[in-house]
């Protein structure tokens, strides 16, 4: 259901992305990445902040029992991404 501005909510966008990854393959991944690259550069910066916020949430789940084999590589990669980007700042320009 759209929010008061007629836009999809963050939950709806996350669910749509989940649907894409559930039925999509390598081609859809590349099409998604290419579509992001066609966005305005300021939006690309904000999307990167969004992706890093997601990585921070995954990295916070790097605790025994908080993940299993289905998402272990995601958690471990997120920890590395967060560590590598800890000094990066992605301003809204």
Secondary structure by P-SEA (a helix, b strand, c coil): cccccccccaaaaaaaaaaaaacccaaaaaaaaaaaaaccaaaaaaaaaaaaaaaaaaaaaccccccccccaaaaaaaaaaaaaacccccccc
